[in-house]
Amino acid sequence: MAPKPRQLVTLREAAEILAVSVKTVRRYIASGDLEAVRLGRRTIRVRVDSLDELIDAHPVNTWRDRAS
C-alpha cells in the first residue's frame, strides 16, 4: 500500500482556512502550534493535518470553562 501524500498549503491558504491573518499563522508556527516545512530559502508550507489539529484543540465549549 502506497503512503498517502502529504498535503501542504501556503501561509495565505492556512490563514484563510483559520480566518486569521498571515502574521497570526506565522505566530502559530513560531509557537509550535502549527507544523510547517521550509521548501527552499523563502517557501514555507503548512501541513493540512496540523491545521485540523489546531482547530480540534480549541472547541468553543472550552473557552467558557476557562472564564470561571
PDB file with SEQRES, HELIX, SHEET and CRYST1 records, atoms N, CA, C and O in Angstrom:
SEQRES   1 A   68  MET ALA PRO LYS PRO ARG GLN LEU VAL THR LEU ARG GLU          
SEQRES   2 A   68  ALA ALA GLU ILE LEU ALA VAL SER VAL LYS THR VAL ARG          
SEQRES   3 A   68  ARG TYR ILE ALA SER GLY ASP LEU GLU ALA VAL ARG LEU          
SEQRES   4 A   68  GLY ARG ARG THR ILE ARG VAL ARG VAL ASP SER LEU ASP          
SEQRES   5 A   68  GLU LEU ILE ASP ALA HIS PRO VAL ASN THR TRP ARG ASP          
SEQRES   6 A   68  ARG ALA SER                                                  
HELIX    1 AA1 LEU A   11  LEU A   18  1                                   8    
HELIX    2 AA2 VAL A   22  SER A   31  1                                  10    
HELIX    3 AA3 VAL A   48  ASP A   56  1                                   9    
HELIX    4 AA4 VAL A   60  ALA A   67  1                                   8    
SHEET    1 AA1 3 LEU A   8  VAL A   9  0                                        
SHEET    2 AA1 3 ILE A  44  ARG A  47 -1                                        
SHEET    3 AA1 3 ALA A  36  ARG A  38 -1                                        
CRYST1    1.000    1.000    1.000  90.00  90.00  90.00 P 1           1          
ATOM      1  N   MET A   1       0.842  -1.172   0.000  1.00  0.00           N  
ATOM      2  CA  MET A   1       0.000   0.000   0.000  1.00  0.00           C  
ATOM      3  C   MET A   1       0.892   1.241   0.000  1.00  0.00           C  
ATOM      4  O   MET A   1       1.782   1.375   0.839  1.00  0.00           O  
ATOM      5  N   ALA A   2       0.649   2.131  -0.932  1.00  0.00           N  
ATOM      6  CA  ALA A   2       1.462   3.344  -1.064  1.00  0.00           C  
ATOM      7  C   ALA A   2       1.120   4.337   0.046  1.00  0.00           C  
ATOM      8  O   ALA A   2      -0.044   4.469   0.425  1.00  0.00           O  
ATOM      9  N   PRO A   3       2.137   5.039   0.572  1.00  0.00           N  
ATOM     10  CA  PRO A   3       1.854   6.032   1.615  1.00  0.00           C  
ATOM     11  C   PRO A   3       1.045   7.199   1.057  1.00  0.00           C  
ATOM     12  O   PRO A   3       1.193   7.579  -0.104  1.00  0.00           O  
ATOM     13  N   LYS A   4       0.200   7.752   1.898  1.00  0.00           N  
ATOM     14  CA  LYS A   4      -0.633   8.889   1.500  1.00  0.00           C  
ATOM     15  C   LYS A   4       0.261  10.120   1.344  1.00  0.00           C  
ATOM     16  O   LYS A   4       1.054  10.423   2.236  1.00  0.00           O  
ATOM     17  N   PRO A   5       0.140  10.827   0.230  1.00  0.00           N  
ATOM     18  CA  PRO A   5       0.985  12.016   0.068  1.00  0.00           C  
ATOM     19  C   PRO A   5       0.587  13.098   1.066  1.00  0.00           C  
ATOM     20  O   PRO A   5      -0.592  13.274   1.375  1.00  0.00           O  
ATOM     21  N   ARG A   6       1.577  13.811   1.558  1.00  0.00           N  
ATOM     22  CA  ARG A   6       1.318  14.893   2.500  1.00  0.00           C  
ATOM     23  C   ARG A   6       0.637  16.046   1.773  1.00  0.00           C  
ATOM     24  O   ARG A   6       0.968  16.377   0.635  1.00  0.00           O  
ATOM     25  N   GLN A   7      -0.310  16.636   2.459  1.00  0.00           N  
ATOM     26  CA  GLN A   7      -0.983  17.790   1.889  1.00  0.00           C  
ATOM     27  C   GLN A   7      -0.470  19.044   2.572  1.00  0.00           C  
ATOM     28  O   GLN A   7      -0.495  19.158   3.798  1.00  0.00           O  
ATOM     29  N   LEU A   8      -0.006  19.979   1.763  1.00  0.00           N  
ATOM     30  CA  LEU A   8       0.561  21.221   2.263  1.00  0.00           C  
ATOM     31  C   LEU A   8      -0.179  22.401   1.648  1.00  0.00           C  
ATOM     32  O   LEU A   8      -0.643  22.328   0.510  1.00  0.00           O  
ATOM     33  N   VAL A   9      -0.286  23.494   2.412  1.00  0.00           N  
ATOM     34  CA  VAL A   9      -0.905  24.714   1.909  1.00  0.00           C  
ATOM     35  C   VAL A   9       0.023  25.891   2.185  1.00  0.00           C  
ATOM     36  O   VAL A   9       0.897  25.818   3.049  1.00  0.00           O  
ATOM     37  N   THR A  10      -0.173  26.960   1.452  1.00  0.00           N  
ATOM     38  CA  THR A  10       0.619  28.170   1.659  1.00  0.00           C  
ATOM     39  C   THR A  10       0.184  28.852   2.954  1.00  0.00           C  
ATOM     40  O   THR A  10      -0.845  28.510   3.537  1.00  0.00           O  
ATOM     41  N   LEU A  11       0.978  29.814   3.388  1.00  0.00           N  
ATOM     42  CA  LEU A  11       0.617  30.578   4.579  1.00  0.00           C  
ATOM     43  C   LEU A  11      -0.692  31.322   4.359  1.00  0.00           C  
ATOM     44  O   LEU A  11      -1.520  31.397   5.267  1.00  0.00           O  
ATOM     45  N   ARG A  12      -0.887  31.866   3.184  1.00  0.00           N  
ATOM     46  CA  ARG A  12      -2.121  32.590   2.871  1.00  0.00           C  
ATOM     47  C   ARG A  12      -3.325  31.659   2.909  1.00  0.00           C  
ATOM     48  O   ARG A  12      -4.373  32.018   3.445  1.00  0.00           O  
ATOM     49  N   GLU A  13      -3.177  30.463   2.339  1.00  0.00           N  
ATOM     50  CA  GLU A  13      -4.279  29.493   2.369  1.00  0.00           C  
ATOM     51  C   GLU A  13      -4.583  29.063   3.798  1.00  0.00           C  
ATOM     52  O   GLU A  13      -5.749  28.915   4.164  1.00  0.00           O  
ATOM     53  N   ALA A  14      -3.548  28.862   4.610  1.00  0.00           N  
ATOM     54  CA  ALA A  14      -3.751  28.495   6.008  1.00  0.00           C  
ATOM     55  C   ALA A  14      -4.485  29.613   6.742  1.00  0.00           C  
ATOM     56  O   ALA A  14      -5.374  29.348   7.551  1.00  0.00           O  
ATOM     57  N   ALA A  15      -4.115  30.857   6.462  1.00  0.00           N  
ATOM     58  CA  ALA A  15      -4.775  31.998   7.088  1.00  0.00           C  
ATOM     59  C   ALA A  15      -6.257  32.048   6.705  1.00  0.00           C  
ATOM     60  O   ALA A  15      -7.109  32.353   7.539  1.00  0.00           O  
ATOM     61  N   GLU A  16      -6.553  31.749   5.457  1.00  0.00           N  
ATOM     62  CA  GLU A  16      -7.959  31.740   5.011  1.00  0.00           C  
ATOM     63  C   GLU A  16      -8.739  30.627   5.696  1.00  0.00           C  
ATOM     64  O   GLU A  16      -9.885  30.831   6.096  1.00  0.00           O  
ATOM     65  N   ILE A  17      -8.136  29.458   5.836  1.00  0.00           N  
ATOM     66  CA  ILE A  17      -8.803  28.329   6.488  1.00  0.00           C  
ATOM     67  C   ILE A  17      -9.115  28.667   7.942  1.00  0.00           C  
ATOM     68  O   ILE A  17     -10.198  28.352   8.436  1.00  0.00           O  
ATOM     69  N   LEU A  18      -8.170  29.306   8.624  1.00  0.00           N  
ATOM     70  CA  LEU A  18      -8.335  29.631  10.033  1.00  0.00           C  
ATOM     71  C   LEU A  18      -9.050  30.964  10.263  1.00  0.00           C  
ATOM     72  O   LEU A  18      -9.397  31.294  11.397  1.00  0.00           O  
ATOM     73  N   ALA A  19      -9.272  31.729   9.190  1.00  0.00           N  
ATOM     74  CA  ALA A  19      -9.893  33.060   9.264  1.00  0.00           C  
ATOM     75  C   ALA A  19      -9.075  34.000  10.148  1.00  0.00           C  
ATOM     76  O   ALA A  19      -9.621  34.719  10.984  1.00  0.00           O  
ATOM     77  N   VAL A  20      -7.762  33.981   9.947  1.00  0.00           N  
ATOM     78  CA  VAL A  20      -6.833  34.858  10.660  1.00  0.00           C  
ATOM     79  C   VAL A  20      -5.882  35.468   9.636  1.00  0.00           C  
ATOM     80  O   VAL A  20      -5.959  35.158   8.447  1.00  0.00           O  
ATOM     81  N   SER A  21      -4.988  36.336  10.101  1.00  0.00           N  
ATOM     82  CA  SER A  21      -4.011  36.946   9.204  1.00  0.00           C  
ATOM     83  C   SER A  21      -2.820  36.007   8.984  1.00  0.00           C  
ATOM     84  O   SER A  21      -2.613  35.058   9.740  1.00  0.00           O  
ATOM     85  N   VAL A  22      -2.057  36.286   7.952  1.00  0.00           N  
ATOM     86  CA  VAL A  22      -0.837  35.528   7.682  1.00  0.00           C  
ATOM     87  C   VAL A  22       0.143  35.715   8.849  1.00  0.00           C  
ATOM     88  O   VAL A  22       0.866  34.786   9.210  1.00  0.00           O  
ATOM     89  N   LYS A  23       0.162  36.894   9.424  1.00  0.00           N  
ATOM     90  CA  LYS A  23       1.035  37.159  10.571  1.00  0.00           C  
ATOM     91  C   LYS A  23       0.686  36.241  11.738  1.00  0.00           C  
ATOM     92  O   LYS A  23       1.580  35.742  12.421  1.00  0.00           O  
ATOM     93  N   THR A  24      -0.607  36.012  11.971  1.00  0.00           N  
ATOM     94  CA  THR A  24      -1.040  35.116  13.038  1.00  0.00           C  
ATOM     95  C   THR A  24      -0.615  33.678  12.735  1.00  0.00           C  
ATOM     96  O   THR A  24      -0.215  32.950  13.643  1.00  0.00           O  
ATOM     97  N   VAL A  25      -0.697  33.268  11.485  1.00  0.00           N  
ATOM     98  CA  VAL A  25      -0.244  31.931  11.098  1.00  0.00           C  
ATOM     99  C   VAL A  25       1.244  31.800  11.397  1.00  0.00           C  
ATOM    100  O   VAL A  25       1.682  30.769  11.909  1.00  0.00           O  
ATOM    101  N   ARG A  26       2.018  32.824  11.087  1.00  0.00           N  
ATOM    102  CA  ARG A  26       3.453  32.802  11.389  1.00  0.00           C  
ATOM    103  C   ARG A  26       3.685  32.678  12.898  1.00  0.00           C  
ATOM    104  O   ARG A  26       4.607  31.985  13.328  1.00  0.00           O  
ATOM    105  N   ARG A  27       2.857  33.343  13.696  1.00  0.00           N  
ATOM    106  CA  ARG A  27       2.979  33.241  15.154  1.00  0.00           C  
ATOM    107  C   ARG A  27       2.665  31.824  15.629  1.00  0.00           C  
ATOM    108  O   ARG A  27       3.353  31.294  16.501  1.00  0.00           O  
ATOM    109  N   TYR A  28       1.625  31.210  15.057  1.00  0.00           N  
ATOM    110  CA  TYR A  28       1.286  29.828  15.408  1.00  0.00           C  
ATOM    111  C   TYR A  28       2.455  28.897  15.085  1.00  0.00           C  
ATOM    112  O   TYR A  28       2.755  27.987  15.858  1.00  0.00           O  
ATOM    113  N   ILE A  29       3.107  29.117  13.961  1.00  0.00           N  
ATOM    114  CA  ILE A  29       4.251  28.287  13.573  1.00  0.00           C  
ATOM    115  C   ILE A  29       5.402  28.500  14.556  1.00  0.00           C  
ATOM    116  O   ILE A  29       6.020  27.536  15.008  1.00  0.00           O  
ATOM    117  N   ALA A  30       5.689  29.757  14.886  1.00  0.00           N  
ATOM    118  CA  ALA A  30       6.791  30.077  15.793  1.00  0.00           C  
ATOM    119  C   ALA A  30       6.563  29.491  17.186  1.00  0.00           C  
ATOM    120  O   ALA A  30       7.511  29.074  17.850  1.00  0.00           O  
ATOM    121  N   SER A  31       5.300  29.460  17.626  1.00  0.00           N  
ATOM    122  CA  SER A  31       4.998  28.930  18.965  1.00  0.00           C  
ATOM    123  C   SER A  31       4.909  27.410  18.989  1.00  0.00           C  
ATOM    124  O   SER A  31       4.852  26.804  20.059  1.00  0.00           O  
ATOM    125  N   GLY A  32       4.897  26.792  17.807  1.00  0.00           N  
ATOM    126  CA  GLY A  32       4.817  25.338  17.734  1.00  0.00           C  
ATOM    127  C   GLY A  32       3.396  24.810  17.648  1.00  0.00           C  
ATOM    128  O   GLY A  32       3.187  23.597  17.667  1.00  0.00           O  
ATOM    129  N   ASP A  33       2.410  25.705  17.552  1.00  0.00           N  
ATOM    130  CA  ASP A  33       1.016  25.271  17.442  1.00  0.00           C  
ATOM    131  C   ASP A  33       0.675  24.730  16.049  1.00  0.00           C  
ATOM    132  O   ASP A  33      -0.258  23.942  15.898  1.00  0.00           O  
ATOM    133  N   LEU A  34       1.423  25.150  15.053  1.00  0.00           N  
ATOM    134  CA  LEU A  34       1.243  24.654  13.681  1.00  0.00           C  
ATOM    135  C   LEU A  34       2.559  24.070  13.195  1.00  0.00           C  
ATOM    136  O   LEU A  34       3.629  24.622  13.453  1.00  0.00           O  
ATOM    137  N   GLU A  35       2.470  22.952  12.491  1.00  0.00           N  
ATOM    138  CA  GLU A  35       3.667  22.346  11.897  1.00  0.00           C  
ATOM    139  C   GLU A  35       3.803  22.837  10.466  1.00  0.00           C  
ATOM    140  O   GLU A  35       2.860  22.777   9.678  1.00  0.00           O  
ATOM    141  N   ALA A  36       4.975  23.316  10.152  1.00  0.00           N  
ATOM    142  CA  ALA A  36       5.245  23.812   8.813  1.00  0.00           C  
ATOM    143  C   ALA A  36       6.590  23.288   8.344  1.00  0.00           C  
ATOM    144  O   ALA A  36       7.417  22.850   9.145  1.00  0.00           O  
ATOM    145  N   VAL A  37       6.796  23.339   7.037  1.00  0.00           N  
ATOM    146  CA  VAL A  37       8.064  22.920   6.450  1.00  0.00           C  
ATOM    147  C   VAL A  37       8.590  24.027   5.560  1.00  0.00           C  
ATOM    148  O   VAL A  37       7.826  24.751   4.921  1.00  0.00           O  
ATOM    149  N   ARG A  38       9.898  24.145   5.529  1.00  0.00           N  
ATOM    150  CA  ARG A  38      10.527  25.120   4.640  1.00  0.00           C  
ATOM    151  C   ARG A  38      10.993  24.370   3.396  1.00  0.00           C  
ATOM    152  O   ARG A  38      11.748  23.401   3.483  1.00  0.00           O  
ATOM    153  N   LEU A  39      10.538  24.828   2.258  1.00  0.00           N  
ATOM    154  CA  LEU A  39      10.904  24.241   0.976  1.00  0.00           C  
ATOM    155  C   LEU A  39      11.689  25.286   0.195  1.00  0.00           C  
ATOM    156  O   LEU A  39      11.109  26.091  -0.535  1.00  0.00           O  
ATOM    157  N   GLY A  40      12.981  25.271   0.347  1.00  0.00           N  
ATOM    158  CA  GLY A  40      13.794  26.299  -0.283  1.00  0.00           C  
ATOM    159  C   GLY A  40      14.053  27.432   0.691  1.00  0.00           C  
ATOM    160  O   GLY A  40      13.762  27.321   1.882  1.00  0.00           O  
ATOM    161  N   ARG A  41      14.588  28.499   0.187  1.00  0.00           N  
ATOM    162  CA  ARG A  41      15.022  29.596   1.048  1.00  0.00           C  
ATOM    163  C   ARG A  41      13.867  30.402   1.628  1.00  0.00           C  
ATOM    164  O   ARG A  41      13.915  30.796   2.793  1.00  0.00           O  
ATOM    165  N   ARG A  42      12.823  30.656   0.828  1.00  0.00           N  
ATOM    166  CA  ARG A  42      11.738  31.522   1.269  1.00  0.00           C  
ATOM    167  C   ARG A  42      10.375  30.846   1.322  1.00  0.00           C  
ATOM    168  O   ARG A  42       9.414  31.432   1.820  1.00  0.00           O  
ATOM    169  N   THR A  43      10.281  29.643   0.824  1.00  0.00           N  
ATOM    170  CA  THR A  43       8.987  28.978   0.712  1.00  0.00           C  
ATOM    171  C   THR A  43       8.660  28.178   1.961  1.00  0.00           C  
ATOM    172  O   THR A  43       9.409  27.282   2.348  1.00  0.00           O  
ATOM    173  N   ILE A  44       7.538  28.508   2.587  1.00  0.00           N  
ATOM    174  CA  ILE A  44       7.060  27.798   3.776  1.00  0.00           C  
ATOM    175  C   ILE A  44       5.675  27.262   3.478  1.00  0.00           C  
ATOM    176  O   ILE A  44       4.834  27.964   2.917  1.00  0.00           O  
ATOM    177  N   ARG A  45       5.440  26.012   3.858  1.00  0.00           N  
ATOM    178  CA  ARG A  45       4.127  25.394   3.685  1.00  0.00           C  
ATOM    179  C   ARG A  45       3.676  24.808   5.010  1.00  0.00           C  
ATOM    180  O   ARG A  45       4.490  24.354   5.814  1.00  0.00           O  
ATOM    181  N   VAL A  46       2.363  24.824   5.226  1.00  0.00           N  
ATOM    182  CA  VAL A  46       1.760  24.328   6.461  1.00  0.00           C  
ATOM    183  C   VAL A  46       1.087  22.992   6.169  1.00  0.00           C  
ATOM    184  O   VAL A  46       0.420  22.829   5.148  1.00  0.00           O  
ATOM    185  N   ARG A  47       1.272  22.040   7.079  1.00  0.00           N  
ATOM    186  CA  ARG A  47       0.626  20.732   6.921  1.00  0.00           C  
ATOM    187  C   ARG A  47      -0.865  20.865   7.209  1.00  0.00           C  
ATOM    188  O   ARG A  47      -1.255  21.435   8.228  1.00  0.00           O  
ATOM    189  N   VAL A  48      -1.695  20.342   6.318  1.00  0.00           N  
ATOM    190  CA  VAL A  48      -3.147  20.423   6.468  1.00  0.00           C  
ATOM    191  C   VAL A  48      -3.602  19.708   7.734  1.00  0.00           C  
ATOM    192  O   VAL A  48      -4.490  20.202   8.429  1.00  0.00           O  
ATOM    193  N   ASP A  49      -3.015  18.558   8.046  1.00  0.00           N  
ATOM    194  CA  ASP A  49      -3.435  17.845   9.257  1.00  0.00           C  
ATOM    195  C   ASP A  49      -3.068  18.628  10.521  1.00  0.00           C  
ATOM    196  O   ASP A  49      -3.717  18.465  11.555  1.00  0.00           O  
ATOM    197  N   SER A  50      -2.037  19.476  10.451  1.00  0.00           N  
ATOM    198  CA  SER A  50      -1.701  20.335  11.576  1.00  0.00           C  
ATOM    199  C   SER A  50      -2.777  21.402  11.781  1.00  0.00           C  
ATOM    200  O   SER A  50      -3.085  21.771  12.914  1.00  0.00           O  
ATOM    201  N   LEU A  51      -3.342  21.893  10.682  1.00  0.00           N  
ATOM    202  CA  LEU A  51      -4.454  22.849  10.779  1.00  0.00           C  
ATOM    203  C   LEU A  51      -5.651  22.187  11.457  1.00  0.00           C  
ATOM    204  O   LEU A  51      -6.290  22.780  12.326  1.00  0.00           O  
ATOM    205  N   ASP A  52      -5.947  20.960  11.052  1.00  0.00           N  
ATOM    206  CA  ASP A  52      -7.067  20.222  11.660  1.00  0.00           C  
ATOM    207  C   ASP A  52      -6.845  20.029  13.154  1.00  0.00           C  
ATOM    208  O   ASP A  52      -7.775  20.175  13.948  1.00  0.00           O  
ATOM    209  N   GLU A  53      -5.617  19.701  13.536  1.00  0.00           N  
ATOM    210  CA  GLU A  53      -5.297  19.501  14.958  1.00  0.00           C  
ATOM    211  C   GLU A  53      -5.479  20.796  15.747  1.00  0.00           C  
ATOM    212  O   GLU A  53      -5.999  20.776  16.863  1.00  0.00           O  
ATOM    213  N   LEU A  54      -5.052  21.918  15.174  1.00  0.00           N  
ATOM    214  CA  LEU A  54      -5.205  23.205  15.857  1.00  0.00           C  
ATOM    215  C   LEU A  54      -6.681  23.547  16.036  1.00  0.00           C  
ATOM    216  O   LEU A  54      -7.090  24.004  17.104  1.00  0.00           O  
ATOM    217  N   ILE A  55      -7.469  23.328  15.006  1.00  0.00           N  
ATOM    218  CA  ILE A  55      -8.903  23.605  15.088  1.00  0.00           C  
ATOM    219  C   ILE A  55      -9.567  22.706  16.119  1.00  0.00           C  
ATOM    220  O   ILE A  55     -10.374  23.172  16.923  1.00  0.00           O  
ATOM    221  N   ASP A  56      -9.234  21.424  16.101  1.00  0.00           N  
ATOM    222  CA  ASP A  56      -9.837  20.474  17.040  1.00  0.00           C  
ATOM    223  C   ASP A  56      -9.404  20.726  18.484  1.00  0.00           C  
ATOM    224  O   ASP A  56     -10.117  20.354  19.415  1.00  0.00           O  
ATOM    225  N   ALA A  57      -8.252  21.350  18.678  1.00  0.00           N  
ATOM    226  CA  ALA A  57      -7.738  21.584  20.025  1.00  0.00           C  
ATOM    227  C   ALA A  57      -8.448  22.729  20.745  1.00  0.00           C  
ATOM    228  O   ALA A  57      -8.271  22.905  21.950  1.00  0.00           O  
ATOM    229  N   HIS A  58      -9.248  23.505  20.017  1.00  0.00           N  
ATOM    230  CA  HIS A  58      -9.898  24.670  20.615  1.00  0.00           C  
ATOM    231  C   HIS A  58     -11.404  24.692  20.367  1.00  0.00           C  
ATOM    232  O   HIS A  58     -11.907  25.603  19.710  1.00  0.00           O  
ATOM    233  N   PRO A  59     -12.128  23.700  20.886  1.00  0.00           N  
ATOM    234  CA  PRO A  59     -13.583  23.740  20.719  1.00  0.00           C  
ATOM    235  C   PRO A  59     -14.183  24.900  21.517  1.00  0.00           C  
ATOM    236  O   PRO A  59     -13.600  25.338  22.509  1.00  0.00           O  
ATOM    237  N   VAL A  60     -15.319  25.384  21.095  1.00  0.00           N  
ATOM    238  CA  VAL A  60     -15.946  26.557  21.701  1.00  0.00           C  
ATOM    239  C   VAL A  60     -16.262  26.349  23.169  1.00  0.00           C  
ATOM    240  O   VAL A  60     -16.084  27.278  23.958  1.00  0.00           O  
ATOM    241  N   ASN A  61     -16.714  25.199  23.564  1.00  0.00           N  
ATOM    242  CA  ASN A  61     -17.126  24.954  24.942  1.00  0.00           C  
ATOM    243  C   ASN A  61     -15.996  25.104  25.946  1.00  0.00           C  
ATOM    244  O   ASN A  61     -16.263  25.402  27.110  1.00  0.00           O  
ATOM    245  N   THR A  62     -14.744  24.908  25.544  1.00  0.00           N  
ATOM    246  CA  THR A  62     -13.637  25.004  26.491  1.00  0.00           C  
ATOM    247  C   THR A  62     -13.349  26.441  26.874  1.00  0.00           C  
ATOM    248  O   THR A  62     -12.814  26.676  27.957  1.00  0.00           O  
ATOM    249  N   TRP A  63     -13.675  27.402  26.045  1.00  0.00           N  
ATOM    250  CA  TRP A  63     -13.435  28.798  26.382  1.00  0.00           C  
ATOM    251  C   TRP A  63     -14.317  29.230  27.541  1.00  0.00           C  
ATOM    252  O   TRP A  63     -13.889  30.028  28.375  1.00  0.00           O  
ATOM    253  N   ARG A  64     -15.527  28.723  27.609  1.00  0.00           N  
ATOM    254  CA  ARG A  64     -16.437  29.055  28.688  1.00  0.00           C  
ATOM    255  C   ARG A  64     -15.878  28.546  30.011  1.00  0.00           C  
ATOM    256  O   ARG A  64     -16.003  29.217  31.035  1.00  0.00           O  
ATOM    257  N   ASP A  65     -15.268  27.377  29.998  1.00  0.00           N  
ATOM    258  CA  ASP A  65     -14.701  26.791  31.219  1.00  0.00           C  
ATOM    259  C   ASP A  65     -13.516  27.593  31.738  1.00  0.00           C  
ATOM    260  O   ASP A  65     -13.298  27.649  32.949  1.00  0.00           O  
ATOM    261  N   ARG A  66     -12.748  28.211  30.855  1.00  0.00           N  
ATOM    262  CA  ARG A  66     -11.589  28.997  31.252  1.00  0.00           C  
ATOM    263  C   ARG A  66     -11.996  30.278  31.979  1.00  0.00           C  
ATOM    264  O   ARG A  66     -11.258  30.745  32.846  1.00  0.00           O  
ATOM    265  N   ALA A  67     -13.144  30.852  31.649  1.00  0.00           N  
ATOM    266  CA  ALA A  67     -13.569  32.118  32.238  1.00  0.00           C  
ATOM    267  C   ALA A  67     -13.955  31.958  33.698  1.00  0.00           C  
ATOM    268  O   ALA A  67     -13.885  32.929  34.451  1.00  0.00           O  
ATOM    269  N   SER A  68     -14.359  30.771  34.123  1.00  0.00           N  
ATOM    270  CA  SER A  68     -14.802  30.599  35.504  1.00  0.00           C  
ATOM    271  C   SER A  68     -13.673  30.449  36.484  1.00  0.00           C  
ATOM    272  O   SER A  68     -13.911  30.297  37.682  1.00  0.00           O  
TER     273      SER A  68                                                      
END                                                                             
